[in-house]
């Protein structure tokens, strides 16, 4: 760091720094510099009073950092408009909702890695919250939230109940965490309908759209328990244990009238259709983490075990012509071992990371009543990876990295096995143009794998003419992404790139001939999965600016032109997304006002489908007020009742086997005009908490 001084009337020091600095007060001497520094693909933000100002929890505080956006509706965070992120605490995995609701006082800085490699490859960003050194204290909260629907099919109902509580205790070498959450969506009424044409059968179908006959009743309950213990063995070694139990129950009912037109004989039938889908899911997960350091080496290892039991119970009746009864017991067993190491040279100017992952998963489906095995499939993966990162000071402010991984995969499905060997590479180059401007280039060659349903050989008829099942011959997918990022003036960035996947995994509908549920042979529609091509050039911009001390303005925009192709089938779409927000904090009344507007005009495509949402934008206002020395927070959020479009989303399928369009009311349409209330009671104490309160008591 280079330090230059100059006499001022109030004895101030002006810093020009190449490293992270913070606003510091030393009696009547102040140091002023940026609290955020980016180098290569890594950004470090020391948390300042400005970032904490008006933030009730960690998620809201993160939203005050440039590049990160807070969503007041669900208390989540996005990275440059992308929700695909992972959030760690001191490089350890904790429950996302728990971390977002924590108070930010325990954290000293935030580390952000763009498109992380190795252990967390596949995320758009890794956000690591670093606890203050020698932090001691306890914290807990009780939180309840609900949403009142003043209009639409759910008018007058309180929906989306969320109740949670957490307790965290940190002292000496120990850190204990307990978190319980209950979420429910009781008797939520949605509306959906469709139109279909079966060319080979000369048959058309359409749901008679009537508010009373095509209601879909949803009843959802989810319970989650998180427990974890962290122990610092000594200054170089630590152990952590975590356990998560998640129980989910879904109950869906759908009733409607279906009109069938038989074009070959000129008859019209009207059928009563009833569908009941009840599913209960139990998920147990436990993990043990180890972290260590020896000299210039640091290393880590963890082992994770998951057991999942899923029990779907589905009944579908279409008049007297077709009845489906599916009652299964699904079991999933999963183990994962990960290890990694890092070595630094030349005062951290050169860093090497490498690791090994082993993942095993076995999936089994049995008939609930007879216990007959219907399907068994799984995989075993061995993955080795590395990433070399270096700072090139000799030729200016430059940073570069190169990485890769090689993966051996063994898959099986009902006794049939297959082996695959896949690899990927990545590269990054970053150049600092001026003190406030830099540019970065990225190339990533990624690998994706199909899930269990996509590769399962088991399938069944979902109605009299449609069969649904997996493809045991489905292969891994690869993707190439080129990206350039320009960052300017500590408040603005522009990005552009191309994503190309020559064999991405996608669903198709194809024509097959065989035995139908009626017992006769005939043509039917088979819904399955294949590898297809996907291409999407895109551009995005992001802007963050604090002004007049207590106002924060943000804006994010993205435009893309996706296209998809498989054989003779192709579709072209578009994405246009815009999000902007303004936050104001009134220090006198401890009140935070937040207003946001979101626009999503998208046509998402696969080779045979396109999905459109019709300009149904979202505007909402949130007001938070604290009481009793910030112990109690009352939040009120209102979603605008204004209507920009018809609020109907459409998904259209075009294939020789079927042409269909499904319609359903969008989330924005179903929640238009909703009022959301949140009450949080927070308690905290301990040495570090008292120090924090003293530090913040003289804030101006």
N, C-alpha and C positions, 0 to 999 in steps of 0.2 A: 504494500500500500504506500503510495506517495502522498505526503502531507505537506501542504503549503499554508503559510499563515500570513495574515495581513491585519494591521491594527484597524479596529473599528471603534465606533463610539461606545458600543456596549460589550467590548471585549469578546468578539465572536471569532470562531475558527471556521474557515471554509475548507471542506475536504473535497479533493478530487481522488476518487478511489477506484481501483480495479477489483476490489473485493467487496463482500457484503458488509454494509455498515448500517447503523441505526441512528435515529434521532436520540441524542444523549444529552442530558442536562448535568453540568458540573458547576454548581453554584451559579455564576453568571456567565459561564462559557458554554456555548452550544455547538454541537457537531451536526451537520446536516448532510445527508447523502441518501441514496436509494437504499431501501431495506430489502429489495428484491434483486437477485443476481441470477442470470442465466449463463450457462457455459455448456456448449454442446446440446445434449438432449436433457440436461438437468437444470432445474430451477430451484433456488433456495430462497424462501421468503421468511425473514425474521418477523414475528408477529408484533405489530406496533399498536399503540393506543388507538390510532385511527382505524385499524382493522378490527379492533375489539369494540369500538364505539357503536352502541345500539344493537350489538349482536347478542341474542339471548342464548345461543347454543353454538356448537362447533360448526354446524352446517351454515348458519347465517354468517359466522365469522369468515369462513372460507369464501363465501360469496362476495366479500369485500376485497378479495385478492384478484388482480387482473388475470383473465383467462379462465376463471372459475365463476360459475353462475349458480345462484341459489334459487330453488323452486319452492315458494312458500306453500303451495298446495299440499305437497307431500314431504316437505323438509328434506329434499334431496339436493345433490350438487351435480352439475355438468361441467365438463372440461371442453371449452371452445365449442359449446353446443352439443357435445357428445356425452351420453349417459354411461357409456361402457368404461367404467373406472373401477379400481379397487382402492380401498382406503385402509391403511395400516396404522397402528400405534406402536412407535418404537420398533418398526420393522416386523411387528407381529400382527397376525390376522385376528381381528375382533369383529363382533357383529356390527354390520353397517348401520342399522337403525340406532343401536346403542351409542356408537361413536358420534353420530350426527346430533344426538340429543345431549351429549356431555357438555358441561360448561368448558369454555376455551381457556380458562385461567391456568390449567395445568400444562398447557403447551407453550413451548418457546419458539419453535419455528416449524415451517412446513416445507417438505421436500417433494418436488414434483418431477417425475420422469416421464417424458413423452414416449409412447410406444415402447414400454419396457421389454427387455429381452430375458431369455432364460426362464426363471421360475414363474414369472407373471406375463409371459408372452401371450399376445392375443388381446390385451386390454389397450384402450386408447391412451390411458394414463394411469400411473401409480402415484397415489398421494400418501405420503408418510408423515404423520404427525409426531413430532419429537417432544417428549416431556422435558420440563425443566430439570436441570441437574439437581440431585438431592431433594426432589419434590417429596413433601410429606403432607398428608391430609386425607380427609374422607369427603365423599360427595354422594348424594343420592337425589333421585327425583321421582315424582309420581305424575303421570301425564295422562290426560283423557282428551279425546277429540271426537267430534261428530259433525255430520253435515245434514242440514235441513233442506229438503227439496220443496220449494214453493210452487213449482209448476210442473207440467208434463205428466207422464203416467205415474210418477211417484210423488205427486203433489201432497204436501202435508206430512210426509214421512221423514223420520230421522234415520239416515242411512250411514254406513261406513263408520262404525264405532271402533275406535282404537284406544285401548287402555294399556299402559305400560308402566313399569317401575324398574329402577336400577339402583344398585349400591356399589360404590368403588372405595376401596381402602388401600392407601399406599403408605408404607412406613418401613424405614430401614431397607432391608433387602426383599421385602414382600410386596406384592400387589394382588389384591383379591377383587374379582368382578362377579356380580350376579345381576342378571337382567331377565325380566319376564314380560312378555307381550301377548295381548289378546286382540285380535282384529276380527270384525264381523261385518258382513254386508247382508242385512236381513231383508228378505222378500223384496229385492230390487227388481223392478219390472223393466225389461228391455223389449224392444220390438225388432223383429227381423222377418224377412220374407224373401222369396226367390222366384225366378222364372227359368225353366230348363227346356231344352229341345234335344231329343234323341233321334238323330237323322236315320240311323239304320232301322229303328223300330217305328219310325213315322209317328212319334209321340211327343206331345208338348205338355208341360206341367207348369202351373203357376199357383202360388199361394194367394188366396183371396184376401187382399190387404184390408183388414178391419181391426181397429184398435182393440176390440174385445175378443177376437179369435186368434190373434197371432202374438199373444203376450208370452214372454219368456220370464219365468220367475226364478230368480237366483237367490240362494241362501248359502252363504259362505262363512265359515268360522275357521280361524287359524290361531293356534297357540304355539308359542316358542319360548324355550328356556335356554339361556346362555350362562355357562359357568366357566371361569378360568382362574388360574393361579400362576403368577410369575414369581420366580425366585432367583435372585442374583447370588450365585455361588461365591464369586469373588469379583474383582474388578474386570476380569477377562472372560468369565464363563457364566452362563445363565441357563435355566430350564423353565419351560412353560408348559402348562397342560390346559386343554380346553375341551368342553363338552357342549353339544347342542342337541336339543330334542325339539322336533317340529311336528305338530299334528295339524292336519288340514282336513276339513270336511266340506265337500261341495254337494249341493242339492239343486239340480236344475230341472225345471218342468217347461215344456213347450207344447202348446195346443193351437192348431190352426185347421182351416178348411183348405183342401187341395183340389184344384180343378184339373182334370186330365182330358186332353183332346186327342182322340185316335184318328189321325188324318186319313189313314188308309180305309177306315170304315165309316168315318163321319160321325162318331158318337162322342158325347161329352159326359164324363162322370165327375161326381163331387164326393170326395172322401174325407172322413174325419181322421186327423193325424194326431197322435198323442205320443209324447216322448218324455221319459223320466230318466235322468242320469244322476246317480248317487255315487260318490267316490269318497273313500276315506283313506288317508295316507299317514303313515307313521315313519319318521325319519330320525335315526340316531347317528350321531357323528362324534367321534372323539379323536384328539390329536395330541401328540407330544412333540415339543420343539426344543432344539438345543442350539445355542449360539456360543461361539468361542473366538478367542484371539490369541495369537502367539507371535510376538515380534511384528514383522510386516505382514503376516498372514492373518486373515479372518475367515471363519468357516461357519457353516450352519447345516443342520439336518433336521428333518421332521418326518414323522410317520402318521398317516391318517387312515382311519377305518370308518366306513359308512355302511349301515344296514338300513334298507328301505323296504317297507311293506305297503303295497298299494292294493286296494280292493274296490275295483269298479263294478257297479251293478247298474246295467243299462237295460231299459225296456223301450222298444220302439214299435208302434203299431200303426199301420197304414190301412185303414178300413178293415176289410176281412181278407185282403190279398197278401199281406205280409206282416209277420210278427218276428221281432228280434229280441232274444233274451240272452244277454251277456252278463255273466257273473264270474269274475276271475279272482284269483289270488296271484298277485305279482310280487316277486321278491328280487331285490337287487343287493349284491354283495360287492364291496369296493374297497380296495386297499391302495395306498399310494405312499411311496417312499421318495423323498427328495433330499439331495445333498448338494452342497456347493462350497466354493472357496474363492477368495479374492486375495490378490497380491499387488502391492503398490511399489513403485520405484520412483526415484528422482523427485522426492517431495510431492508425491501424488500426481505427478505429471504423466505417468504411465500406469495403467491399471489393467490387470488381467482377471477376468471372472470365468469360471467354468463350473459345470455341475453334471449330475446324473440323476435321472428320474426313472422310477419303475412304477407302472400303473397296471392294476388288474381289476377287471370288472366282469361279473357274471350275472346274467339276467335270466329269470325263470318265470314262466306263466303256467298256472294250473287252473283247471276248472274248479270253481268253488265247491260244488256239490260232490262231484265224483273224484276230485283230486287227480284226475288224469292230466298228465303233462301235455301242454299244447305247444310250448316253445321253449327253447333254451339256446341262448347265444351270448357271446362275450368277447373280450379281447385281452391281450397282454402286450404292453408297450414298454420298450426300453429306449430311453432317450438320453443322448449326450449332447451338451451344448457348450459354447464358449463365446466370450465377447471381450475384445481388446479395445481399450479406450485410451486416447492419448492427447495431451495438450502440447501444441507445437509453438512454444514461445519464441523460438529462434527466428521464425519467419512471420512474426506478428501474432495477433490474437486469433488463433486457429485451434480447433479441436476436431478430431476425427475418431471414428470407431468402425470396427468391422466385426461381425459375428456370424455364427452359423450353428446348425444342429443337425444331427443325423439320428434317425429313429427307425428301430426295427419293430414291426407290428405283426402279431399273430392274432387272427380273428377266427371265430368259429360260429357256426349256426346249425343246430340240430345234427351234430356229428360231422359236419363238413368244415374243414379248416383251410386256411390260406395264409401265406406269409407275404409281407410287403416290406420294402426298404425305401424310406423316403428321407429327403434332406431339404434344408432351406438355408438361405444366407441373408444378411442384412448389412447395410453400410450407411454411415452418416458423416457429413462434413459441415462444420459450423465456423463462421467467420464473423468477428466483431468489426463492424464498419466504423462506428464512433462510440462515444461513451453511452449513447442512448439508442443505438441502432445495430442490429445484427441480422444475418441471413443464414439459413440452414437448408441443407439438401438431404433427403432421406430416400433410401431404397430398401424395401422389405419384400422378401420372398417367404410367404407364410404357408403353413400346412393346416388343413382342417380335416376332421374325421367325422363320419356319420354316427348318429346316435343309435341306440338299441332298436327303436321302432323303425328307423329307416333301413336297417339291415336284417330285420326279422323276416324269416320265411313264412311265418304264420300270418294268415289273413282271413277275412270273413266278409260276407255281404252285409252292407249297412242299409240297403233297401233292396227291392226286387231286381234292380238292374245295375247296382253299383257294388263293386268289390274293392276292399281297401287292404293293403298289406305292404310289407317292406320288400327290399331287393337284396338278397344275400350276396350278390355279385357287385354291389356298390363299392366303389373305391374312394380313397382319400381325395380331398380337393387341395389344390394349390392356388395361391393368389399372388400377384405382383402389384406393388404399390410404389409409385414415384411421387414424391412430394417436395415442394419448395415452400419455405416459410420465411417471411420478412417481418421483423419486429421493429417498431419505431417509437421513439419518444416516451418509452415506459408506459404507454397507454393503448397502443394500436398494433394489431398484427393482421397480415393478409397471407392466405395460403392458397395454393393451387396444386392439383395432383391428378393422377389417373390410377384407377383401380381396375386391374384386369385379372379375371379368374377363368382360365381355359376349361376347367372341369369342376365348377362349383356344384354342390348337391342341391337338387330342386325336385319338386313334385310335378308329375305329369298325369294326364288321363289318356289312356290308350284303349283301343278296341280289341277285345278278346272274344273267343268263342268257346263255349263249354256248357257245363250243367248249371242251370239256374236254380234258385231256391224253390221254384215251382216244380222242379223235377224234370223238366224238359230241357233239351239243348237249345242254345240260342246265343245271340251276341249280347255282350254286356260291357260296361265301362269298368276298367281296372285303374284304380288310383294308386300309384306307386312312386318310386324315386329313381332318378337317373343323374348322371353327371352331365352338366351343360355349360355353355359359355356365358360369361357376364363381363360387361365393360361399362365403366362409369367415369368420365372426366368430371371434375368438380372444382369449385372455387369457394372460399369462405373468407369472412372478415370478422374481427372482434375488436371492440372498443370498450375501455373502462376509464372513467375519469371521476375523481373526487373534486368537488368545488365547494366554495363557501364553508369549508370544514365539515359540515354536517350532511352534505348531499353526495350521493354516489350514483353515477349514471353508467349503464351498461347497454351494449347492443351487440348481437351476434346474428350473422346472416350466412346462409349456405345455398348454393345453386349447383345442381348436378343434372347430367343427362344420361341416365342409365339405359342400357339395352341388354337383351338376353336372347340367346339363340340355342336351339337344339334341333338338329336335322333340318327339316323344312319349316320349322316353327320359329318365329321371332317376334319380339315386341320391343317398342321404344317408349320410354317414359320420361319423366322429369321430376325433380325435387326443387322446391323453393320454400326455404324456412327462414323465418325472421323472428327474433325475440329481443325485446328491449325492456328495461326496467329502470325505475328511479326510486332511490331510497332516501328517506329523510329521518334524522334523529334529533329529537328535541330533548336536550340535556336537562332542562329545568324540570320537565314533567316526566322524564324517563319514558318517553313514548317514541316508537319507531313506526313510520308509515312507509309502506312498500307498494308500488304499483307496477304491474307487468302486463305486457301485451305479447301474445304469441300468434304467429301465422304459419300454417302448414298447408301448402298447396302442392300436393304430391300425386304422382301417378307412378306407383311402384310396379315393377314388372318381373315376370319370369317368362320362359319361352311361350307358355300357353295362357298366361293370366296377366291381367292388369287390375290394380286396385286404385280407386280414386276417392279422395275425400273432397267434398265440394265446398271449399272456401269457408269452412266453419271455424273462424278464428276465436281466440280466447283472450278476454280482458278481465283482470281481477285486481282487487285492492285489499291489502292486508294491513291491519293496525295492531301493534303489540303495546301493552302497557304493563309495567311492573309495579308491584306494591310491596310494602314491608321490607324495604332494603333489598330489593331484587329477589326476595324469596318466592313471591307469587307472580306469575305471568299470565295475563289474559290476552288471548289473540282472537281477533275477529277477521274473517276473510269473506269477501263477497265476490262471487263470479258474476260478470255482467250478464244481464238478461238480453242484451242486444243480439240480433241475429244477422250474420253476414251472408249465409248460404242456407240451403235447405236442411243442413245437418245430417244428410244421409251419405254414408260411405258405401261404395259399390265395389264388388270383386267379380270380374268377368272371366270365364274360362272359354277358350276357343280351341276346339280340337275336333278331329273327325268323329270321335266317339260321343261328344257332348258339347253343346253350347249352353252356357248358363250364366246368370247374373244373380248374385246374392246381395241383398240390401240390408243394412242395419243402421240404426241411429248411432252417430258417433258419440264418443265420451263427452265432447264439448256440448253436443246437443242434449244429452241426457242430464248434464249437470248445469245447464244454463240457468242463471239466476239463483244458484244454490248459495246457502249461507253456512259457513264453516266456523265452528267454535272450538277453541283449544284452551285448556287450563293446565298449567304446569306449576307444581309446588316443588321447590328445590331447597335442599339443606346441605350445608357444607361447613367444614371446619378443619382445624389443624394449623400447624406452623406456616406452611406455604400459602394457605388461604388467607391467613391474617396479614402476611406480607403483601400479598396481591391487593388486598383491600386498602392497605395503607398507600401503596403505590398509586392506586387509581383515585384515591380520595382528593388529590390536588390537581386532577385533570382539568384543563381549561379548554 
